[in-house]
Amino acid sequence: MRFDNHRVVVTAAGRDFGRTLAIRFAELGAEVLLSARSLAAAERVRDEIRGRGHQRVHAYACDLTDPASIRDFASGVAQRVDRVDILINNGSRYLDGPDLRSVSDDDVVDTIASGATGTILAVKHFLPLLLSSDKPDVVTMVSACGTAGHHRSDAHDAFYAAKSAQAGFTEILSRRLRPQGVRVISLYPPDFDNSDPLSPDWTSTPREATNALTAQSLVECILFAVAQPRDCFIKSFHFEQA
């Protein structure tokens, strides 16, 4: 499975699963346009990937809580390329704590802005580039917290609200963009193990039925979905929580 003819945008790729996605798509031949809240964080991942021989990687700053920053990110990408084939909405601030009063008002605003508003505006501003592709996909890392009735996470109520907003947005987006050939794919994972893709753990992490979900499996779900023929619209992946 190769992605040599794909251009892939990954938000919040400065660390954790976003970094994992950027590395794996680059290894599979894609041109990767990655962002992080700080340019320095994005450039670290870019340089890390280029150091492994994959030169078509570009770094941008994007604060998903700031509409102007999102616009600048999309504008910067548009100055470099004439289309985007895959937009991966990975960015969303996690907020811990089952007590509603345990966090500040600013924490609540930041969490909902990054997960909900940030996702909506990223799609809005990258949509022209996606519509210029003959294989456009929007992939969103939601969370089991965005599933109706889910209650097994210790995440804060604001995180649940942000993820529920993402779920509602991608649900209607899937219906409205399908006539234009854009597939909207959402993933709803519980907590998962995110091994460093450049470490030996990437190939040795246990992946049996009794183990927690892994980043390896999530990446493979995404690769599978975006590699399908264009008549195959896989709308969502839901996962059993161990």
VEXDREN-2710 file (C-alpha; in Angstrom, 1 decimal):
% VEXDREN-2710
k/r/px/py/pz
1/MET/0.0/0.0/0.0
2/ARG/1.7/3.2/-1.2
3/PHE/0.6/6.8/-1.2
4/ASP/3.1/8.4/-3.5
5/ASN/0.5/10.4/-5.3
6/HIS/-1.2/11.7/-2.2
7/ARG/-0.8/15.0/-0.4
8/VAL/-1.8/14.7/3.3
9/VAL/-2.4/17.4/5.8
10/VAL/-2.1/16.4/9.5
11/THR/-3.1/18.8/12.3
12/ALA/-1.4/18.6/15.7
13/ALA/1.4/16.5/14.4
14/GLY/4.1/17.8/16.8
15/ARG/3.8/14.8/19.1
16/ASP/1.8/11.7/20.0
17/PHE/-0.6/10.3/17.4
18/GLY/-0.3/13.2/15.0
19/ARG/3.4/12.6/14.8
20/THR/2.8/8.9/14.2
21/LEU/0.5/9.7/11.3
22/ALA/2.9/12.1/9.7
23/ILE/5.8/9.6/9.9
24/ARG/3.8/6.7/8.6
25/PHE/2.3/8.6/5.6
26/ALA/5.7/9.9/4.7
27/GLU/7.2/6.4/4.9
28/LEU/4.5/5.3/2.5
29/GLY/5.4/7.9/-0.1
30/ALA/2.9/10.7/0.6
31/GLU/3.8/14.4/0.6
32/VAL/3.0/15.5/4.2
33/LEU/2.0/19.0/5.3
34/LEU/2.0/18.9/9.0
35/SER/1.1/21.5/11.7
36/ALA/1.6/22.0/15.4
37/ARG/0.6/24.8/17.7
38/SER/4.2/26.1/17.6
39/LEU/6.3/26.2/14.4
40/ALA/9.3/24.8/16.3
41/ALA/7.4/21.6/17.2
42/ALA/6.2/21.1/13.6
43/GLU/9.8/21.7/12.3
44/ARG/11.2/19.1/14.7
45/VAL/8.9/16.4/13.3
46/ARG/9.6/17.6/9.7
47/ASP/13.3/17.4/10.3
48/GLU/13.0/14.0/12.0
49/ILE/11.1/12.7/8.9
50/ARG/13.5/14.3/6.4
51/GLY/16.4/12.8/8.3
52/ARG/15.0/9.4/7.4
53/GLY/15.1/10.2/3.7
54/HIS/11.6/11.5/3.1
55/GLN/12.0/15.0/1.8
56/ARG/8.4/15.9/0.8
57/VAL/7.5/17.1/4.3
58/HIS/6.5/20.6/5.2
59/ALA/5.9/22.3/8.6
60/TYR/3.5/24.9/9.6
61/ALA/2.2/26.6/12.8
62/CYS/-1.5/26.2/13.5
63/ASP/-3.2/27.0/16.7
64/LEU/-6.6/25.3/16.4
65/THR/-8.2/27.7/18.9
66/ASP/-7.3/30.7/16.7
67/PRO/-9.3/31.2/13.5
68/ALA/-6.7/33.4/12.0
69/SER/-4.0/30.8/12.6
70/ILE/-6.1/28.2/10.8
71/ARG/-6.7/30.5/7.9
72/ASP/-2.9/31.2/7.7
73/PHE/-2.2/27.4/7.7
74/ALA/-4.6/26.7/4.9
75/SER/-3.3/29.7/2.9
76/GLY/0.3/28.6/3.4
77/VAL/-0.5/25.1/2.1
78/ALA/-2.3/26.6/-0.9
79/GLN/0.8/28.6/-1.8
80/ARG/2.8/25.4/-1.9
81/VAL/0.4/22.9/-3.5
82/ASP/-2.7/23.0/-5.8
83/ARG/-4.6/20.3/-4.0
84/VAL/-4.9/18.3/-0.8
85/ASP/-6.0/14.6/-1.0
86/ILE/-6.4/13.8/2.7
87/LEU/-7.1/16.2/5.6
88/ILE/-6.6/14.5/9.0
89/ASN/-8.2/16.4/11.8
90/ASN/-6.1/15.0/14.6
91/GLY/-5.8/18.0/16.8
92/SER/-8.0/18.4/19.9
93/ARG/-7.0/19.3/23.4
94/TYR/-7.6/16.6/26.1
95/LEU/-8.9/17.7/29.4
96/ASP/-9.0/15.4/32.4
97/GLY/-11.2/15.4/35.4
98/PRO/-14.8/14.1/36.0
99/ASP/-15.6/17.1/38.3
100/LEU/-17.1/19.9/36.2
101/ARG/-15.7/22.5/38.6
102/SER/-12.1/21.2/38.6
103/VAL/-10.9/23.3/35.7
104/SER/-10.8/26.9/34.8
105/ASP/-13.1/28.6/32.4
106/ASP/-10.2/29.2/30.0
107/ASP/-9.5/25.4/30.0
108/VAL/-13.1/24.8/29.0
109/VAL/-13.0/27.4/26.2
110/ASP/-9.7/26.1/24.9
111/THR/-10.8/22.5/24.9
112/ILE/-14.0/23.1/23.0
113/ALA/-12.4/25.6/20.6
114/SER/-9.5/23.2/19.6
115/GLY/-11.7/20.2/19.2
116/ALA/-15.0/21.6/17.8
117/THR/-14.3/25.0/16.3
118/GLY/-10.9/24.1/15.1
119/THR/-12.1/21.0/13.3
120/ILE/-14.9/22.9/11.6
121/LEU/-12.7/25.7/10.5
122/ALA/-9.9/23.4/9.3
123/VAL/-12.4/21.6/7.0
124/LYS/-13.9/24.9/5.9
125/HIS/-10.6/26.5/4.8
126/PHE/-9.0/23.3/3.3
127/LEU/-12.2/22.4/1.4
128/PRO/-11.2/24.3/-1.8
129/LEU/-7.9/22.3/-1.9
130/LEU/-9.8/19.1/-1.2
131/LEU/-12.3/19.8/-4.0
132/SER/-9.3/20.2/-6.4
133/SER/-8.4/16.5/-5.7
134/ASP/-9.9/13.5/-7.5
135/LYS/-9.6/11.5/-4.3
136/PRO/-10.5/13.8/-1.4
137/ASP/-10.9/12.4/2.1
138/VAL/-11.5/14.1/5.5
139/VAL/-10.4/11.9/8.4
140/THR/-11.3/13.0/11.9
141/MET/-10.0/11.5/15.1
142/VAL/-13.0/11.8/17.3
143/SER/-13.1/9.6/20.4
144/ALA/-15.3/7.1/22.1
145/CYS/-16.3/10.2/24.2
146/GLY/-18.1/11.4/21.1
147/THR/-20.4/8.3/21.1
148/ALA/-23.9/8.7/22.6
149/GLY/-24.1/7.2/26.0
150/HIS/-20.4/6.7/26.5
151/HIS/-19.4/7.2/30.1
152/ARG/-16.2/5.1/30.7
153/SER/-13.6/7.9/30.4
154/ASP/-12.4/10.2/33.2
155/ALA/-12.2/13.0/30.6
156/HIS/-13.7/16.3/31.6
157/ASP/-17.2/17.2/30.5
158/ALA/-15.8/19.9/28.2
159/PHE/-13.8/17.2/26.3
160/TYR/-17.0/15.1/26.0
161/ALA/-18.7/18.2/24.6
162/ALA/-16.0/18.9/22.1
163/LYS/-16.0/15.3/20.9
164/SER/-19.8/15.2/20.6
165/ALA/-19.6/18.4/18.5
166/GLN/-17.0/16.7/16.2
167/ALA/-19.3/13.7/15.9
168/GLY/-22.3/15.8/14.9
169/PHE/-20.3/17.9/12.5
170/THR/-18.8/14.9/10.7
171/GLU/-22.1/13.1/10.5
172/ILE/-23.8/15.9/8.6
173/LEU/-20.6/16.7/6.6
174/SER/-20.5/13.1/5.3
175/ARG/-24.0/13.5/3.8
176/ARG/-23.5/17.0/2.4
177/LEU/-20.1/16.4/0.8
178/ARG/-20.7/13.0/-0.7
179/PRO/-22.3/14.5/-3.9
180/GLN/-19.0/16.3/-4.4
181/GLY/-17.0/13.1/-4.0
182/VAL/-15.5/13.9/-0.6
183/ARG/-15.4/11.0/1.8
184/VAL/-15.7/11.9/5.5
185/ILE/-14.3/9.2/7.8
186/SER/-14.4/9.4/11.6
187/LEU/-12.7/7.2/14.2
188/TYR/-14.0/6.7/17.7
189/PRO/-11.3/5.0/19.7
190/PRO/-11.1/4.6/23.5
191/ASP/-7.8/5.3/25.2
192/PHE/-5.1/3.5/23.1
193/ASP/-1.4/2.7/23.3
194/ASN/0.7/5.1/21.1
195/SER/4.1/3.5/20.7
196/ASP/6.8/5.6/19.0
197/PRO/6.7/4.5/15.3
198/LEU/10.5/4.9/15.2
199/SER/11.2/2.6/18.2
200/PRO/11.4/-1.2/18.4
201/ASP/8.0/-1.1/20.2
202/TRP/6.3/-0.3/17.0
203/THR/6.7/-3.9/15.7
204/SER/6.8/-5.6/19.1
205/THR/3.8/-4.2/20.9
206/PRO/1.3/-7.0/21.8
207/ARG/-1.9/-6.8/19.7
208/GLU/-3.9/-9.7/21.0
209/ALA/-7.6/-9.6/21.9
210/THR/-6.8/-9.0/25.6
211/ASN/-4.6/-6.0/24.8
212/ALA/-5.6/-2.4/24.6
213/LEU/-6.1/-0.8/21.2
214/THR/-2.9/0.3/19.6
215/ALA/-1.9/3.3/17.4
216/GLN/-0.7/0.7/14.9
217/SER/-4.2/-0.6/14.4
218/LEU/-5.7/2.9/14.2
219/VAL/-3.2/3.9/11.5
220/GLU/-4.1/0.7/9.6
221/CYS/-7.8/1.5/9.8
222/ILE/-7.1/4.9/8.3
223/LEU/-4.8/3.5/5.5
224/PHE/-7.4/0.9/4.7
225/ALA/-10.3/3.4/4.5
226/VAL/-8.5/6.0/2.3
227/ALA/-7.2/3.2/0.0
228/GLN/-10.6/1.9/-1.0
229/PRO/-12.2/2.6/-4.4
230/ARG/-14.2/5.8/-4.5
231/ASP/-17.5/4.0/-4.4
232/CYS/-16.6/2.8/-0.9
233/PHE/-17.6/5.4/1.8
234/ILE/-16.5/4.0/5.2
235/LYS/-18.1/6.6/7.4
236/SER/-16.8/5.6/10.8
237/PHE/-14.8/3.1/12.9
238/HIS/-16.1/2.2/16.3
239/PHE/-14.0/0.1/18.7
240/GLU/-14.8/-2.2/21.6
241/GLN/-13.3/-0.9/24.8
242/ALA/-11.2/-3.5/26.7
END
